[in-house]
Amino acid sequence: MEKSTIIYINQLESYKTYAKSAHWQSNNMSLHRLYDDIIDALNKTQDEIAEIEQGVDGQFKTNIFKRTKKKDFEGIISFLNDLIKVSNSYYSKVKGRRYIGIKSIMENFLGELYKFKYLANLAIKDKIKENLSLKLKGRLLKEAVDDTFSYDELKSITTLSGRVKYCRQHLGMPIGNGSSRMVFQIDDNWCLKLAKNQKGIAQNEEEGKVLNDYYLNGLDIFPDVSDVSDDENWTFLVSQYVLPATKKDFEHYLGYTFEEFCSLLMRQAYNASLIRYMTMHCDEKLFKDSWENEKMTDWYDYIASYGIFNGDMCRIQNYGITANGIVLLDHGLSDDIFKTYYSRR
């Protein structure tokens, strides 16, 4: 037991070094203070474990403590995930009544780590809101649609050319234009997805399911949809405006690299028999541990419950960032819609 304890204490020293560096470099006051608390918890745990271990097995020899290889992380969530993983591994080795004190300390420490992770997510969410606000202001988005714009009037227009003309007249030029839909900016919070053909109508209807599907809406992995959308003919959908997600956003918000995230989704799709083979390697332990990540289980539930997975879910262009975190853009492209309108025959 002494050997495992010494290794773990050395590992904690490396985590402490990283935490100090991150503490000094943090430009987020909430995270700055949180790293302070983490460092205190690391110091306390190190001391208490070392003292109990020496009380049970005798005093440590000199010069046995050497900090392990320096660790680098993309953000506080990946840092805490790694620390929790290593701490759980050490905890599993603590056995027997002689070490009941260490076991108790580790249980308290792991509880603190999960609390820190929760607080870190809150701090990151606040920072995301702040960054979104700054980015939106920096882009000089329009404050609101003009006074003469009417959703009811838009619904009454029967031709695509007429709807396009009306949107351009009142909302300006589209900010996006694909093969099936055009996207117009309404204000800082909302955008309008105008269907150009049956493909676009089908995608609007699929995305609009969020309005009436309580379970789907509760997954919190999609942009919000407004009830002013044309929920009768789905010629247009009013959806939450989001900014493009970056690979760093996945590290910060989910605790995984974008590549790991994609491999996890693909593995879940494989388990749900939605794909026949894996085109990306997925670490078995990573997949097993990911079920403890509540944010990842939302994605897994979506894939398994709705039978949806396609290659677009592994393209970073199809993800956005909101105050709630990572969301899937254009999720209206379900497998059925893809096979009906997009696949080659």
N, C-alpha and C positions, 0 to 999 in steps of 0.2 A: 504493500500500500504506500510505503514511503516513496518509492520510485515514481509512482503515478502522481502523487501529490506534488513532488518536486517539479515534474514536467508541467503540471497544470499551473503551478505558481509562476513558473517561467513564462508560460503562455500568457497569463494574465498581465505580466509585466510588458509584453509586446502590445497587448491591447491598450494598456494604459498609456504607452508612448504614443500610439496612434490617436487616442482620445485627447491627449494634451495638445497635439499638433492641430487636430480638427477644432478643438476649443478655441485656440488662438486665431485660427484662420476663418472661423465662422462669421458670416455677415448677417446672421439671423439671431436676434437676441434670445429667442426661445430655445433654439438649438445650442447656443452658447452656454446658457444656464443648464440645459439638460446634460451637456457633456461634463459640466462641473459635478453634477449629481452622479453621473456614471463613474467618474474618476474616484469620487469618495466611496462609492460602493465597491469598486475594484480594490481600493486600498484596504477597506475594512474586511473584505472577504479573504484577501491574501493573508492579512495578519491573523485572523481568527483560525483559518485552516492550518497555518504554519504552527501556531501555538498549540492547538489540539493534537496535531500530528506528533509534535515533539513530546507532548505529555503522554502519548500512547507508546511511541516507538523509540523515544530517546532523542537527544539533541542532534540537529543536523551537523554534518561535517562542514568544514569551511570550504569556500570556493566551489560550491556545487550549484550555485544559482547563476545561470547564464541566460540572458534574454534570447528567446528564439528568433528566427528570421523575421525581419520587419514585415509587417502586413500592410497592404494598401487596399482601400475600399473605395467604391464610387460614391458612397454616401452613408448616412447614419443607419439606414435600414439594413443595407448589406453588411455593415459592421456588426450590428446587433444580431442579425441572423447567424453570422459566423460565430460570434461569442456564445450565443445560445446553443449552437450545435456542439461546440467544443465543451461547454459546461455540462451539457446533457451526457456527453460521452464519459466525462470524468465521474459524474454522479452515478452512472450505471456501474462503475467499478467500486463504489463505496459500499462495502458489505460487512455484516457482523455487528454485534452490539458494541464492540470496542470503539467503533467509528460512528456511533449514533449522533455524536455532536457534530461531526463534519457533515453527515447526511442532513441534519437539521439546518445547518448554515447554507448548504447548497440549495435546499428547497426554498429558503428565504431569498437567496440570491437570484435563483431562476425566476421567482415571482417578481422580483424587482426588475429583472431584464424585460419580462413581458410588459410590465407597466411602462418602462422606458420606451419600448417599441410603440405602444399605444400613444404616448405623449409625443413621440417623434412624428408619427403619422399626422397628429393634429397640427404640429408646428409646420410640417411640410405643406399641409393643406392650406394653412394660413398664408404661407409664402407663395404658394401657387396662385392664390387669389390676388395677392399683391402684385405678382409678376404679370398675371393676366391683365390686371387693371392698367399697369404701366405700358404693356405692349399695345393694348387697345388704344390708349390715349396717344401713343407714339404713332399709330397708323392713321390718326385723324379720321376715325370712322364717323359716319353721319350720326347726329343725335337722335333722329327719328325719321320715319317716313313722312312725306308731305301730307298736309291736312286733307287732301282730296283722295288719298288712297283708301280703297274699301275692299275688304276680303269678299264681301257679298257680291260686289260688282265684278271682281275678278272671277268668281265662280260662275257668273251669268254669261261670261264671254265663251262662245262655243267653238272658236277656232284657235289653233295653236298660234298662228301669226298674230291674232288679236291679243292673246294673253301675253305674248312676248312684247308686243308694242306697249301694252298697258304697264307691264312691269318696268320696262326701260324708261317710260315716261315718268313714273312715280318713284322708282327705286334706283334709277341709274343703270349703268352697264353691269352685266353679270360679273361676279367675282370668280365664277367657275363655269365651265361649259364642257360637258362630256357627251358621250354618244346617246345617252338616254335622258339627261336632265341638265337644266341650267340652274345656277345658284345665284340668288340676288341677296345683297345685304339689306336687312330691314333696320337694325340699330345695333348697339353694342352687344345685345344679348341674343338676337334672333336672326335667322336667315330663312329664305323661302326657296324651296327646291321645286322648280317648275318642270313637269314632265314634258318631254318632247315627242314621245311615242308610247306604244303599249309597254315597252320595256320600263320606261320611266314610271308609268302609272302603276305597274306591278311592284316596282321597288318602293314607291311611295306608300302603297297599301301595306307592304310587308313591314316597313319601318313604322307605319302608323299603328301597328298592333300594340305598341307600347301604351297607347292611350287606353285600351280596353283590357289588356292582359295584366292583371295584378301581379302575377308571379314574374312575368318578364320585366315589368316596370321595377320590381323590387331587386332585380339583379344589379342595378346601378352600374352598368357597363356600356350604356348608350347615352347619347345626347338626349336631353328632354325634348318632347314633342308637344306643341301647343294645340289646344282644342279648336283653334280657329282654322285648322287645316281643312281642306276639302275632303271630308271623310265619307262623302257619297260617291264621288267619281275619281277622287285621288289625282286630280289634275295638278294639284300643288300640295306641298307639305311644309309647314312652318316648324323649323327645328332649331334647337339651341346652337348658337354660334360658338365654335370651338377653334382653338389654335392647333396647328400641327404638333404632334408629339415628337420628341427627340429620343434617341436611344438612352440618353441620360435620365429622362423622365421615368423610364421603366425601372432603372436601378433605384431611383429615389422612392418611387411610389410602390413598386411591387417587390423590390429586393432581388430582382433577377435581371441579367442582361437581356437585351431584346432577343438574341439568339436562343438563350435558355427559355425565355417565354414562349417563343415559337415552337421549340421542341416539346415543351410541356403540353401545349395545345394539340400538337400533332399526335402525341402519345395518347391523349384523351380521345381524340377522334379515332385512332386505331383501336382503342379498347371498346369504343362504341360501334365498331364495324363500319365506320363511315369512309375509311380508306383501307386499301388492301396491304399497303406496305409503308414503312417509314422512310422518308427521304432525308431526315435529319437524325443524328444520334441523340438519344435522350437518356441521361444518367438515371438508372433505376432508383437510387437512393434519393436523388433530387426530386423525382416524381413522387415518391412515397412521402417525403417530408413536406412537399408542396401542399398536401391535403390539409395541413395545419394552418395554411395561409388563407384566411377568409376571403381575401380579394381574389385569389386564384380559384377558389371553389365556385365563385360566381361564374367565371369563364367556363369551368368544367360543367356546371349545371346547364349552362346555355347550350353547349355542344351536345351533351347527352340527352337533354330533355327535348330539344327542338331539332335534333338531327342535322345541325348545320356546321359545316366546316368546308372551306375552300382555300385555294392558294392565296387569295387576297388577304387572308387573315395572317399571313406571314410576310406581308409587305408593310413597312413602317408608314408608307404614305396613307394607309387606311386607318391610322389611329390619331386621335386628338387628345388634348388635355383640357380638363375643366377643373373647377374647384374640388370636384369629387375624385379626380384622378384620371386614369387612362380610360378612354371610351373608344368604341369601335365606330368608325364612320362608314356610311353607305352599307349598313348591315341589311339593307333591303335585298342585297344580292344573295338570296338563299340558293341552295342547291337546285331546287325546282325551277326557280327563275333562271338560273344560269343554264340549266339543261334546255329549257324552253326557248330562251332568247339569245343565248351567247355561244353555246357549244356548236362546233361544226357538225354538220349532218353528213 
